């Protein structure tokens, strides 16, 4: 049986709005994160990702359900495993006028980590040459890597990153992606929530997709891609609106992409051509689309009536 770094069963959390209305943030979530490697935690805005992470870290109390981290029930036994966990849930605060190294040395002193670890974690996050530079001179990507370096000071086995590439340029995203991939390759467990699906697909070994606080799909990336039903095809036709209506009535899932339709659920591309031709609509372009994590994500969340990519 695969060892689990994180496991939740029936996890539930509700909030009450200022007007007294109760909102369900997480509804019966069953989540398994295997130990070792990178696990992508995906879901649209408001799907419960950040709330789930906060419950795991003991920052928010669950209404119902159970959670374990490395087999220990949390939050009751969180002190027993907290030294094995590093997390970035919000933007960490560093002193702008201090160097990256000085910031980490102060943090190491505060948490009881040896100062010798500072040079090691700077090297692990490719900041060794910039450790002597002041934090305020760092790019956004470098600031995020310093935050990751801070989580590594106590040599955690589990790292939790909530949207670590938000606001980064392509170069910064690539740097964080490479850092996460390296950490997973070292045998650590990296749980990363992200809305940049193409980036997650490049680094994740396993993924979980949630919507409305419930699990929609989980497994290796290959397994989740293989769970997509039928074929996705890109269609060009004169009357897109009428074509979309016809295909939707036939039980296919249709969404617009510029001057094309993306159609999910057909057993073969020719099925789309036949259905439209029967209604005297003739396609000028019909291209099978490679199934990727984003197309599966959109298909699953469309089934839930969800939008967005967070």
N, C-alpha and C positions, 0 to 999 in steps of 0.2 A: 504494500500500500504506500502511495506517495506521501511523504511527510509534508504537513501543512504548516506554513508560517502563520497564516491567518485563517480562521474559520468562523463564520457566523451562521446562526440558524434562527429564522423567524424574527429577525431584527426589525424593530418598529420604533419610529419617533414621530411625534406630532408636535406642532407648535400652535399657539393661540395668537391670532392677529390682534391688533389694537381694538378692533371692533368686536372682538370676542369670538370670531369664527375660527374653528379648529382646522388646521391644514396638515395633511399627512405628508411628511418629508421622506420617510422611509417606511415601506410597507412589506413586512415579512421577508426581508432580504436574506437569502442563502448564498453566501460567498465563500469560495475556497481559493486560497492563494498558495500554490505549491512553494516549498522552500527551495531557494536557489533560482536565479534568473530574473528576468524582467516580466512583470505582470501589468498589462494595460487595463486600467479601470475607466470605462467609457460610458458616457451618457449625455443626453441633452441638458440644457440649462434647467435647473430645478429638479433633476432626476434623483438627487439624494447622495451624490458622490462625496461632497465635502462634509455633509452631516454624518455620513457613515464613517469617514476618516476621523472626524472629531469624537465620535463615540468610541472608536477603537483606542484612541489616545487618552480617553478619560476626560476630555474637555466638555463633553455633552453627555448627559445621562439618558440612556435608552429607556423607552416606556415598556418594552417587552423584548424577549428573545435572549439569546446567549451569544457570547463572543469568546474566542480563545486566541491567544498569541503564543506560538510555540507550545501549544498544549495547555497553557495556563489560562484559567478563566479571568477575563478582565471585565470591569475595572477592579474587581476584588483583589486579584493577584498581580495587578499591574506593577507594583514595586519590585516583584520578583523578576520581571523581564524588561523593565524600563531601560536598563543599561544596555540591552541588546537592540534597542530601537532608536533610530534617528529619524527626524521628520522635519519637513518644511511645509507648513500649512499656510503661513502668512509670510510676507516679506520680512526677513530678519533685520534687526537694527544693528548697525555697525557705526563706529565713530568715524565720520568722514575725514577728519584731520589725521587719523592714525593710519599706519601702513596696514596692509592686509595681514602681514605676519604679527604685528602688534595686537591687532584685534583678536586674532586667534590665540595668542599667548594669554591675553586677559581672560578669554573664555575658558581656555584650558585650566587656568588657575581656579576659576570659579566652579568648575565641575569636577575638579580633582584629576584631570587628565595630565600625563607627563608632558612637559614642554617639548620634549623630543618628538612628540607626535606632530607638532606643527609643521616642521619641514616635510614630514612624510605625507601629510594630507595635502599640502600645497603641491607636492610633486604628483600625487594621485589625480589631482584635478587640473594638471597642466598650468599651475600658477607659480611654479618654483621661481621663474625669472622675474615675476611681478610682485612677489611677496614684499619687497622693499618699497614698493610704490604706495602712495596714499590711496585710501579707499575711494576718495572723491574723484580720482582720475580714472577709475575703472569703468569699462563699458558695462551695459546691462548684463551681457552674457558673463563677463568676469565677476560681477557682483553675485550672480546666481551661482557660479562655480565656487565662490568663496563661501556662500551659504551651505553648499553641499560639503565643502571641506570642513565646515564647522560641525556638521552632523557626523563626520567620520572620526572625530577626535577620540571617541571612546570605543572605536572599532565595532560598530553595531553590526548585527547579522541581518537586520531588517531596516530598510530605508523607505520612507513614505514621502512622496513628493506630490503635492497638489498643484496641478497646472504649472509645472516648472518652466515652461517656455513662453508663458504669457508675456507679451510686449517685446519679445526678442526679435531681432532681425534674423535673416536666414543664416548668417554666420554664427550668431549666438545659439540659434536652435541646433545647428550642426554640432557645436561644441558640447552642449548639454546632452544631445543624443549619444555622442561618442563616450561621454563620461558615464552615462547610465549603462551603456552596453558593456563598458569595461568593468563596472561594478558588478553587473550580473555575471560576467565571465569569471570573476574572482570567487564565485560561489555565494555571494550575498543575494538576498532577496530584495528586489526593488519593486515597490508598488507605485505606479505612476498614473495619476488621473490626468487626462488630456483631451482636448477637443481637436487636436491636430492629428487626424487619424492616420494619414500617410506616414507621419513621423513615428507613431506608435507601432505601426506595422513593420517598420524597419528595425526596431529594437526589441519588440516584445516576443517572449517565448510563449506566453499564454495571455489570454484576455478574458475579461468579463464585461458584458454590455448590460446596463440597467436602464430602466425607464419607469417613471412613477414610483421609484424606490423599490422596484422588484427586479429580479434577475431575468433577463431576456435570453441570454446566450453566454456560454462559458466553455473554455477548453483551450487547446493549443490554437495558434493562429490558423493552421491548416484545417483543424476540425471545424472551427467557426466559419471559415470560408466555404468548407464543404457542406455546411448546413444550409447554405443558400439554395432555395428551391428554384428549379428551372433555369432559364438562361436570361441574361440581361442583354437587350439589343437597343441600339441607337437607331432611330427611325426619322427619316425626312419625308414629308408628305405635304401637299399643297394646303390642305385644311387641317391644321394641327388640332384645333379645338374639337372638330367633329371626329377626328381620328382618336383623340383621347377619350371622348365620350363612348365611342364604339368599343374600344379596347377595355375600358373600365367596366362597361356593362357585361363584357365577356369574362369578368373576374380577374383580369390582369391588373397589376399595379403600374400606374403611369405617372411620370413626373416630367416637367419641362426642363429643357436645358438649351437655352438660346433658341435657335430655329429648328430644334430637334425634340423628339420625345425619347425618354428612357423608359423602356418597358421591361418589367420584371414578371417572372412567373410563367412565361411561355415554355412549353416543353422543347420547342425547337424554333429557330428564327422564322422558318417558313409559316408557322402558325399565325404570326402577326400579319404576314403578307396575305394569306388566305382570308383572314377575317376582314381586312380592309378592302380587298378586291371584291368580296361579295357585296359590299356597299358602294362599289364603284369609286373607291379611293385607292390610288395606285402609288406605291412608295417609289421615291427617286433615290433613296439611300437606305440600306439596311446593313448595319455593322454589329456583329457580336462584340460585347464589351467584356474585357477581362474582369472577372470577379475579384474585387479587392475588399479590404476591410471597410472602406467607406460605403461601398454599395450594399454590403450586408447590413451595416449599421443603419443606413437610410431605410432599407427594407424592413428591418425589425422595428425601428422607431415609428415608421409610417403605420405599421400594424397597431401601434399603441396610440396613434393620433398625436404623436409628439413632433416637435420641431427643434431646431437648434443643434449645436454641436458641443455641448459642454458636459 
